[in-house]
């Protein structure tokens, strides 16, 4: 088991981030779907009384997605798994500002593989030491990873000038052109805390795969939150009802894309 807590400060409010995240997830889903691969939304509906979430966060929106990712896994995993076994299920309970996501492969890996991501979104500028209230035995295992959307290095494959917070300037809000010390000077500030617990039980591969997944999560969180901020002019001003309607349309579009067309935005990363 490998546990990392990613801390991602953003020049937004917690209220803005709720809309930003939902809109950006829908947009990213379109970019990574097509040609028989990608993301299929199976369920997207409200839930209530989910008692095992966190504190008093017991109601919100439930989603169940199916990820078809044959071309997205490293070659050494593809060699060890039968064709068609790399479909990943993601179940998420969004009780914003707290969210819980469970990822597994029930058809092949079953209980031997799981990813749990718990997210908490807070306005405080100071780092909260134990925002998820972990018990001492898990707190010892937790590694903290700080992500800076403006200053952290990013892969050349992920870089786009229009998605660079140091170069982007929002026409709607005037935010952007983030300087090296933006966290100290920005009028707006929040932090997305993401506790990622990865477990992969496979003799001889557990440590390598768990490390690979955690590195992939860091890359994903960095790219996604750079995009989320630089897409601010597209989502700013939308309401939650607006986003739900967009999600419905995207769900229909994804179903069509996964069966037809070419894969948009998906890259073969065998050499990673």
CORQUINOR-V237456 format. One record per residue. N is the residue number from 1. RES is the residue in one small letter. PSI is psi in whole degrees, -180 to 180 (* if undefined). Layout:
# CORQUINOR-V237456
n	res	psi
N	RES	PSI
N	RES	PSI
This chain:
# CORQUINOR-V237456
n	res	psi
1	x	133
2	x	125
3	x	124
4	x	141
5	x	110
6	x	133
7	x	119
8	x	95
9	x	148
10	x	147
11	x	57
12	x	172
13	x	161
14	x	-36
15	x	-41
16	x	-39
17	x	-33
18	x	-46
19	x	-44
20	x	-44
21	x	-47
22	x	-45
23	x	-43
24	x	-35
25	x	-43
26	x	-43
27	x	-44
28	x	-35
29	x	-39
30	x	-37
31	x	-21
32	x	26
33	x	142
34	x	162
35	x	32
36	x	-3
37	x	167
38	x	-145
39	x	125
40	x	124
41	x	114
42	x	-40
43	x	138
44	x	98
45	x	159
46	x	153
47	x	161
48	x	149
49	x	43
50	x	96
51	x	-22
52	x	23
53	x	-95
54	x	125
55	x	-125
56	x	16
57	x	92
58	x	1
59	x	154
60	x	-140
61	x	131
62	x	134
63	x	146
64	x	117
65	x	151
66	x	123
67	x	122
68	x	108
69	x	34
70	x	-41
71	x	-4
72	x	-7
73	x	156
74	x	155
75	x	-34
76	x	-21
77	x	-41
78	x	-34
79	x	-26
80	x	-7
81	x	145
82	x	153
83	x	136
84	x	-1
85	x	-1
86	x	34
87	x	126
88	x	134
89	x	135
90	x	121
91	x	128
92	x	137
93	x	108
94	x	96
95	x	58
96	x	135
97	x	8
98	x	140
99	x	147
100	x	130
101	x	133
102	x	130
103	x	132
104	x	179
105	x	77
106	x	-24
107	x	-27
108	x	-59
109	x	-26
110	x	-129
111	x	-1
112	x	-4
113	x	130
114	x	147
115	x	127
116	x	125
117	x	118
118	x	129
119	x	137
120	x	131
121	x	122
122	x	156
123	x	-14
124	x	140
125	x	-31
126	x	148
127	x	133
128	x	127
129	x	-43
130	x	66
131	x	-26
132	x	3
133	x	50
134	x	145
135	x	161
136	x	-39
137	x	-33
138	x	-32
139	x	-34
140	x	-32
141	x	-21
142	x	133
143	x	131
144	x	130
145	x	115
146	x	132
147	x	128
148	x	112
149	x	-21
150	x	-35
151	x	-15
152	x	145
153	x	151
154	x	146
155	x	143
156	x	-28
157	x	-25
158	x	-12
159	x	134
160	x	134
161	x	-38
162	x	-9
163	x	27
164	x	110
165	x	-20
166	x	-23
167	x	-16
168	x	139
169	x	120
170	x	129
171	x	-31
172	x	-41
173	x	-16
174	x	4
175	x	148
176	x	-167
177	x	50
178	x	128
179	x	175
180	x	-33
181	x	31
182	x	-31
183	x	-27
184	x	-25
185	x	-16
186	x	136
187	x	-33
188	x	140
189	x	136
190	x	170
191	x	130
192	x	115
193	x	127
194	x	110
195	x	114
196	x	116
197	x	119
198	x	133
199	x	125
200	x	108
201	x	96
202	x	115
203	x	127
204	x	-12
205	x	-9
206	x	-55
207	x	-41
208	x	-45
209	x	-42
210	x	-40
211	x	-41
212	x	-44
213	x	-43
214	x	-39
215	x	-38
216	x	-38
217	x	-41
218	x	-44
219	x	-44
220	x	-47
221	x	-40
222	x	-51
223	x	-46
224	x	-43
225	x	-26
226	x	-46
227	x	-48
228	x	-45
229	x	-44
230	x	-10
231	x	12
232	x	-35
233	x	-16
234	x	-32
235	x	-19
236	x	131
237	x	-11
238	x	151
239	x	170
240	x	-37
241	x	-40
242	x	-45
243	x	-39
244	x	-38
245	x	-39
246	x	-42
247	x	-41
248	x	-43
249	x	-40
250	x	-39
251	x	-42
252	x	-40
253	x	-39
254	x	-40
255	x	-39
256	x	-43
257	x	-35
258	x	-19
259	x	-15
260	x	166
261	x	-171
262	x	164
263	x	123
264	x	124
265	x	-8
266	x	131
267	x	143
268	x	122
269	x	40
270	x	-30
271	x	2
272	x	*
